[in-house]
Amino acid sequence: MPSDRFQHDSSSGDFSPQTSSGKILRVVRRLEPASTGEIADELEVHRNTARYRLKKLEDQRKVEKEEIGGAFVWRSN
């Protein structure tokens, strides 16, 4: 199940996110308002990975999604 979203820890056998939530938040703050694609490019991950992680942060109320001119952008809370 390895993908660009997870890193395998051979000692424990667990998978963990390669990109920390803190790193994602720093990128959002630096680029805001930023599209999912811009954030994905900066983090060097697939857009779907960025979208998944941003949605998790949105659920935790750490970021919010806003529609501007027909496009969605992300901002930190």
C-alpha positions as CSV (number, residue, x, y, z in Angstrom):
1,M,0.0,0.0,0.0
2,P,2.9,2.5,-0.2
3,S,2.1,5.7,-2.1
4,D,3.3,9.2,-2.2
5,R,1.1,9.8,0.9
6,F,2.8,7.3,3.2
7,Q,6.3,6.3,4.3
8,H,7.0,2.8,5.5
9,D,8.8,2.4,8.8
10,S,10.7,-0.9,8.4
11,S,11.3,-1.2,12.2
12,S,7.6,-1.0,13.2
13,G,6.0,-2.1,9.9
14,D,3.7,1.0,10.1
15,F,3.0,3.5,7.4
16,S,3.0,7.2,8.3
17,P,2.4,10.4,6.3
18,Q,5.6,11.6,4.6
19,T,4.5,15.2,4.8
20,S,3.6,16.5,8.3
21,S,0.5,18.6,9.0
22,G,2.8,21.3,10.2
23,K,4.7,21.5,6.9
24,I,1.4,21.6,5.0
25,L,0.2,24.5,7.3
26,R,3.4,26.4,6.7
27,V,3.0,26.1,3.0
28,V,-0.6,27.2,3.1
29,R,0.3,30.2,5.3
30,R,3.2,31.2,2.9
31,L,1.2,30.9,-0.3
32,E,-2.3,31.8,0.9
33,P,-4.7,32.0,-0.8
34,A,-3.4,28.9,-2.5
35,S,-5.0,26.4,-4.8
36,T,-4.7,22.7,-4.1
37,G,-2.4,22.4,-7.2
38,E,-0.1,25.1,-5.9
39,I,0.2,23.4,-2.5
40,A,0.7,20.0,-4.1
41,D,3.5,21.4,-6.3
42,E,5.2,23.1,-3.4
43,L,5.0,19.9,-1.3
44,E,6.0,17.7,-4.3
45,V,3.0,15.4,-3.8
46,H,0.1,14.4,-6.1
47,R,-2.9,16.7,-6.1
48,N,-5.1,14.0,-4.7
49,T,-2.7,13.6,-1.8
50,A,-2.7,17.3,-1.1
51,R,-6.5,17.4,-1.4
52,Y,-6.9,14.5,1.1
53,R,-4.5,16.1,3.6
54,L,-6.1,19.6,3.3
55,K,-9.5,18.1,3.8
56,K,-8.3,16.4,7.0
57,L,-6.9,19.8,8.2
58,E,-10.2,21.4,7.2
59,D,-12.1,18.9,9.4
60,Q,-9.8,19.9,12.3
61,R,-10.6,23.6,11.5
62,K,-6.9,24.4,10.8
63,V,-7.5,25.5,7.3
64,E,-10.6,26.7,5.3
65,K,-11.6,26.4,1.7
66,E,-12.9,29.5,-0.1
67,E,-14.3,30.0,-3.5
68,I,-12.8,32.9,-5.4
69,G,-13.8,33.5,-9.0
70,G,-15.0,30.0,-9.5
71,A,-11.9,28.4,-8.1
72,F,-11.3,27.0,-4.6
73,V,-8.4,28.2,-2.6
74,W,-7.1,27.4,0.9
75,R,-6.4,29.7,3.8
76,S,-5.1,29.0,7.3
77,N,-7.3,29.6,10.4
